[in-house]
Amino acid sequence: MDAFFASIEQSVNPYLKGKPLVVGARANKMHTVVCAASYEAKALGIESGMPTSEAFRIYPELNFVVADQDKYLWTSEHIFGLLKGLGFPIRYASIDEFQMDIGNLVDPTGLARGIQHQIQQLFKITASVGIAKNWLLAKLASKINKPNGLVILTEENLKDILCTIPLNKLCGTAGKRGDFLLSEGLRSCLDLYQMPLSWLKLKLGKVGQELYFNLHANEHFQEAEEQNPKSIGHSYTFARIVQNRYFIQAWLRLLSEMVGRRLRALNLEARSQSLILWGPEIGNFSCQKTFSQATNDSFEIYRRAVKIMLQKKPRLSGVRGLGVTCFGLVKSNYYYSLFYELRKREALTRTVDKINSTFGENTIYPAIYCLISKNNY
């Protein structure tokens, strides 16, 4: 989906159509951060992760809307249902991204344009489609002509297109890995695509081997996926380098809340969890852990993320982005807890969910969110 959150807000409010718009994490428009920016705002230099106070300095007439996660989740699930109805194996990659295996379809252009038309007609937003022999190249193709773009990478045009795309546009080539590849003389996605397996394995080890196969594989899903995702996660890239530990923990709390809300909405719990941090100094830090008890409690997800971080003790200087993902998903089994504190916490979570669903996202929110509104980079 193109500028998903902002596009949805423009679709439900015709006044916002074609105007610079940002979606904020909290209601105070001068003391929050930009969760999403419309293409009109992006053209002015406004980016996701930027403090809204800075965004309003760039363009004082900027339109502002508070994020409504339930609205975005509802739209995402209905788009997934639309795609699933086409009869192809499909995966729920994230709230605004889906993967579909169309096999050896003779006319993929007709299918893609049909999908774009239906999404535009039903939801009044646009989607960009990338088609290729595997997921990694298809994801890259979907970014090339946004918004409302369609790019098909074939054996005939692959090299001509890849040579025009900078290396860092490819998923998995950011941070230290991207810097290393640039230092080795690689500049475009074609440069990487043409490197032999032996070279990538020598330079990057197992990661290089996986990268080679992800680029060259003719990928197909083994079977149709279940409607429920295999993992649920949220990540965020800051507009600049972050060094404040408490600011990072506040963002971990926010991302954990978003993950927890999606789990509860789908009646799922997670046994396993991963934490990802990335930046120019720490590279890509990733660690995961499986717990004995499955959960969809947002505070518990946050507590587990902090626990993973404290166990591995990554250097928190120079963090550019972070992500929280839950996997090992199982259906929720509601039962009456024997422990008063757990019953109290479950009741609190249900009440907060109900209030936020009725009166708008983050009507009630954890106090630690207040640290996000400060420019504590």
For each residue, the residues with C-beta under 8 A, 3 or more apart:
1: 4 7 76 79 96 97 119 125 126 127
2: 7 39 125 126 127 128 146 147 148
3: 6 7 36 37 38 39 42 147
4: 1 7 8 36 72 75 76 95 96 125
5: 8 9 23 35 36 67 72
6: 3 9 10 21 22 23 36 37 38 39 41
7: 1 2 3 4 10 11 38 125 126
8: 4 5 11 12 71 72 75 123 125
9: 5 6 12 13 16 21 23 65 68
10: 6 7 13 16 17 18 19 21 38 124 125
11: 7 8 123 124 125
12: 8 9 71 124
13: 9 10 16 17 65
14: 17
15: 19
16: 9 10 13 19 21 38 63 65
17: 10 13 14
18: 10 40
19: 10 15 16 38 40 63
20: 37 38 40 41 43 44 46 59 61 62 63
21: 6 9 10 16 37 38 40 41 62 63 64 65
22: 6 34 35 36 37 38 41 46 52 55 62 63 64 65
23: 5 6 9 34 35 36 37 65 66 67
24: 27 29 32 33 34 35 52 64 65 66 67
25: 32 33 35 67 254 362 369 372
26: 31 32 66 362 365 369 372 373
27: 24 32 66 362
28: 31 32 373
29: 24 32 52 56 64
30: 52 53 56
31: 26 28 52 53 373 374
32: 24 25 26 27 28 29 51 52 372 373
33: 24 25 49 50 51 52 372 373
34: 22 23 24 37 46 47 48 49 50 51 52 55
35: 5 22 23 24 25 48 67
36: 3 4 5 6 22 23 48 67
37: 3 6 20 21 22 23 34 41 42 46 47 48 55
38: 3 6 7 10 16 19 20 21 22 41 42
39: 2 3 6 42 43 147
40: 18 19 20 21 43 44
41: 6 20 21 22 37 38 44 46 55 59 62
42: 3 37 38 39 45 46 47
43: 20 39 40
44: 20 40 41 58 59
45: 42 58
46: 20 22 34 37 41 42 50 55 58 59 62
47: 34 37 42 50 239
48: 34 35 36 37 236 237 239
49: 33 34 236 237 238 239 240
50: 33 34 46 47 54 55 239
51: 32 33 34 54 55 373 375
52: 22 24 29 30 31 32 33 34 55 56 64
53: 30 31 56 57 375
54: 50 51 57 58 375
55: 22 34 37 41 46 50 51 52 58 59 62
56: 29 30 52 53 59 60 62
57: 53 54 60
58: 44 45 46 54 55 62
59: 20 41 44 46 55 56 62
60: 56 57
61: 20
62: 20 21 22 41 46 55 56 58 59
63: 16 19 20 21 22
64: 21 22 24 29 52
65: 9 13 16 21 22 23 24 68
66: 23 24 26 27 360 361 362
67: 5 23 24 25 35 36 72 361 362
68: 9 65 71 72 360 361
69: 72 73 258 261 361
70: 73 74 261 265 356 357 361
71: 8 12 68 74 75 361
72: 4 5 8 67 68 69 75 76 95
73: 69 70 76 77 95 261 262 265
74: 70 71 77 78
75: 4 8 71 72 78 79 123 125
76: 1 4 72 73 79 80 95 96
77: 73 74 80 81
78: 74 75 81 82 122 123
79: 1 75 76 82 83 98 119 123 127
80: 76 77 83 84 90 92 98 227
81: 77 78 84 85
82: 78 79 85 86 115 118 119 122
83: 79 80 86 88 90 98 100 115
84: 80 81 90 227
85: 81 82
86: 82 83 90 100 111 115
87:
88: 83 100 101 102 103
89: 100 101 221 223 224 225
90: 80 83 84 86 98 99 100 101 224 225
91: 98 99 100 221 225 229 230
92: 80 98 225 227 228 229
93: 97 98 99
94: 97 233
95: 4 72 73 76 234 262
96: 1 4 76
97: 1 93 94 139
98: 79 80 83 90 91 92 93
99: 90 91 93 135 138
100: 83 86 88 89 90 91
101: 88 89 90 219 220 221
102: 88 105 108 111 131
103: 88 220
104:
105: 102 108 111
106:
107: 110 111
108: 102 105 111 112 131 152
109: 112 113 150 152
110: 107 113 114
111: 86 102 105 107 108 114 115
112: 108 109 115 116 129 131 150 152
113: 109 110 116 117 150
114: 110 111 117 118
115: 82 83 86 111 112 118 119 127 129
116: 112 113 119 120 126 127 129 148 150
117: 113 114 120 121
118: 82 114 115 121 122
119: 1 79 82 115 116 122 123 125 126 127
120: 116 117 123 124 125 126 127 148
121: 117 118 124
122: 78 82 118 119
123: 8 11 75 78 79 119 120
124: 10 11 12 120 121
125: 1 2 4 7 8 10 11 75 119 120
126: 1 2 7 116 119 120 147 148
127: 1 2 79 115 116 119 120 148
128: 2 142 143 145 146 147 148 149 150
129: 112 115 116 141 142 149 150 151
130: 137 138 139 140 141 142 143 144 150 151 152 153
131: 102 108 112 138 141 150 151 152 153
132: 137 138 140 141 152 153
133: 137 153 217 218 219
134: 137 138 214 215 216 217 218 219
135: 99 138 139 214 219
136: 139 140 170 171 172 214 215
137: 130 132 133 134 140 141 153 158 215
138: 99 130 131 132 134 135 141 142 153
139: 97 130 135 136 142 143 171
140: 130 132 136 137 143 144 153 165 169 170 171 189
141: 129 130 131 132 137 138 144 151 152 153 161
142: 128 129 130 138 139 146 149 151
143: 128 130 139 140 146 169
144: 130 140 141 149 151 161 165
145: 128 148 149 150 151
146: 2 128 142 143 149
147: 2 3 39 126 128
148: 2 116 120 126 127 128 145
149: 128 129 142 144 145 146
150: 109 112 113 116 128 129 130 131 145
151: 129 130 131 141 142 144 145 161
152: 108 109 112 130 131 132 141 157
153: 130 131 132 133 137 138 140 141 157 158 161 162
154: 157 158
155: 158
156:
157: 152 153 154 160 161
158: 137 153 154 155 161 162 193
159: 162 163 190 193
160: 157 163 164
161: 141 144 151 153 157 158 164 165
162: 153 158 159 165 188 189 190 193
163: 159 160 188 189 190
164: 160 161 188
165: 140 144 161 162 169 170 188 189 190
166: 169 187 188 189
167: 170 173 178 181 182 186 187 188 189 191 192
168: 173 174 178
169: 140 143 165 166 173 189
170: 136 140 165 167 173 189 192
171: 136 139 140
172: 136 177 211 214
173: 167 168 169 170 177 178 181 192
174: 168 177 178 278 284
175: 178 179 278 279 280 283 284 320
176: 179 180 280 283 284
177: 172 173 174 180 181 204 207 283 284
178: 167 168 173 174 175 181 182
179: 175 176 182 183 280
180: 176 177 183 184 203 204
181: 167 173 177 178 184 186 192
182: 167 178 179 185 186 187
183: 179 180
184: 180 181 203
185: 182 191
186: 167 181 182 191 192 195
187: 166 167 182 191
188: 162 163 164 165 166 167 191 192
189: 140 162 163 165 166 167 169 170 192 193
190: 159 162 163 165 193 194
191: 167 185 186 187 188 194 195
192: 167 170 173 181 186 188 189 195 211 215
193: 158 159 162 189 190 215 216
194: 190 191
195: 186 191 192 199 200 212
196: 199 200
197: 200 201 209 212
198: 201 202
199: 195 196 202 203 208
200: 195 196 197 203 204 208 209 211 212
201: 197 198 204 205 206 208 209 212
202: 198 199 208
203: 180 184 199 200 208
204: 177 180 200 201 207 208 209 211
205: 201 208 209
206: 201 209 210
207: 177 204 210 211
208: 199 200 201 202 203 204 205 211 212
209: 197 200 201 204 205 206 212 213
210: 206 207 213 214
211: 172 192 200 204 207 208 214 215
212: 195 197 200 201 208 209 215 216
213: 209 210 216 217
214: 134 135 136 172 210 211 217
215: 134 136 137 192 193 211 212
216: 134 193 212 213
217: 133 134 213 214
218: 133 134
219: 101 133 134 135
220: 101 103
221: 89 91 101 224 225
222:
223: 89
224: 89 90 221
225: 89 90 91 92 221 230
226:
227: 80 84 92
228: 92 266 268 329
229: 91 92 232 266 329
230: 91 225 327 329
231: 325 326 327 329
232: 229 259 262 263 266 268 270 325 326 327 329
233: 94 259 274 323 324 325 326
234: 95 255 258 259 323 324 325
235: 255 276 321 322 323 324 325
236: 48 49 251 255 321 322 323
237: 48 49 320 321
238: 49 241 242 319 320 321 377
239: 47 48 49 50
240: 49 377
241: 238 279 280 318 319 320 377
242: 238 247 248 279 318 319 320 377
243: 316 317 318 319 377
244: 247 248 376 377
245: 248 249 316
246: 249 250 371 376
247: 242 244 250 251 371 372 374 376 377
248: 242 244 245 251 252 316 319 322
249: 245 246 252 253 306 368 371
250: 246 247 253 254 368 369 370 371 372
251: 236 247 248 254 255 322 372
252: 248 249 255 256 275 302 305 306 309 322 324
253: 249 250 256 257 302 366 368 369
254: 25 250 251 257 258 369 372
255: 234 235 236 251 252 258 259 322 323 324
256: 252 253 259 260 298 299 301 302 305 324
257: 253 254 260 261 298 302 365 366
258: 69 234 254 255 261 262
259: 232 233 234 255 256 262 263 298 301 324 325 326
260: 256 257 263 264 296 297 298 299 301
261: 69 70 73 257 258 264 265 298 353
262: 73 95 232 258 259 265 266
263: 232 259 260 266 268 269 270 296 326 329
264: 260 261 267 268 296 332 349 353
265: 70 73 261 262
266: 228 229 232 262 263
267: 264 331 332
268: 228 232 263 264 296 329 330 331 332
269: 263 294 295 296 329 330 331 332 333
270: 232 263 273 294 295 296 301 326 327 328 329 330
271: 290 291 293 294 328 329 330
272: 288 289 290 291 326 327 328
273: 270 288 289 291 301 304 305 308 324 325 326 327
274: 233 286 287 288 289 308 323 324 325 327
275: 252 285 286 287 288 305 308 309 322 323 324
276: 235 284 285 286 322 323 324 325
277: 282 284 285 286 309 314 316 319 321 322
278: 174 175 282 283 284 285 319 320 321 322
279: 175 241 242 282 283 318 319 320 321
280: 175 176 179 241 318 320
281: 315 317 318
282: 277 278 279 285 314 315 316 317 318 319
283: 175 176 177 278 279
284: 174 175 176 177 276 277 278
285: 275 276 277 278 282 312 314
286: 274 275 276 277
287: 274 275 308 311 312
288: 272 273 274 275 308
289: 272 273 274 304 307 308 311
290: 271 272 328
291: 271 272 273 294 295 304
292:
293: 271
294: 269 270 271 291 328 330
295: 269 270 291 300 301 304
296: 260 263 264 268 269 270 301 332
297: 260 300 301 345 346 349
298: 256 257 259 260 261 301 302 349
299: 256 260 302 303 345 366
300: 295 297 303 304
301: 256 259 260 270 273 295 296 297 298 304 305 324 326
302: 252 253 256 257 298 299 305 306 324
303: 299 300 306 307
304: 273 289 291 295 300 301 307 308
305: 252 256 273 275 301 302 308 309 324
306: 249 252 302 303 309 310
307: 289 303 304 310 311
308: 273 274 275 287 288 289 304 305 311 312
309: 252 275 277 305 306 312 313 314
310: 306 307 313
311: 287 289 307 308
312: 285 287 308 309
313: 309 310
314: 277 282 285 309
315: 281 282 318
316: 243 245 248 277 282 319
317: 243 281 282
318: 241 242 243 279 280 281 282 315
319: 238 241 242 243 248 277 278 279 282 316 322
320: 175 237 238 241 242 278 279 280
321: 235 236 237 238 277 278 279
322: 235 236 248 251 252 255 275 276 277 278 319
323: 233 234 235 236 255 274 275 276
324: 233 234 235 252 255 256 259 273 274 275 276 301 302 305
325: 231 232 233 234 235 259 273 274 276
326: 231 232 233 259 263 270 272 273 301 329
327: 230 231 232 270 272 273 274
328: 270 271 272 290 294
329: 228 229 230 231 232 263 268 269 270 271 326
330: 268 269 270 271 294 333
331: 267 268 269
332: 264 267 268 269 296
333: 269 330
334:
335:
336: 343
337: 342 343 346
338: 342
339: 342 343
340: 343 344
341: 344 345
342: 337 338 339 345 346
343: 336 337 339 340 346 347
344: 340 341 347 348
345: 297 299 341 342 348 349
346: 297 337 342 343 349 350
347: 343 344 350 351
348: 344 345 351 352
349: 264 297 298 345 346 352 353
350: 346 347 353 354
351: 347 348 354 355
352: 348 349 355 356 364
353: 261 264 349 350 356 357
354: 350 351 357 358
355: 351 352 358 359 363 364
356: 70 352 353 359 360 361 362 363 364
357: 70 353 354
358: 354 355
359: 355 356 363
360: 66 68 356 363
361: 66 67 68 69 70 71 356
362: 25 26 27 66 67 356 365 369
363: 355 356 359 360
364: 352 355 356
365: 26 257 362 369
366: 253 257 299 369
367: 370
368: 249 250 253 371
369: 25 26 250 253 254 362 365 366 372 373
370: 250 367 373 374
371: 246 247 249 250 368 374 376
372: 25 26 32 33 247 250 251 254 369
373: 26 28 31 32 33 51 369 370
374: 31 247 370 371
375: 51 53 54
376: 244 246 247 371
377: 238 240 241 242 243 244 247
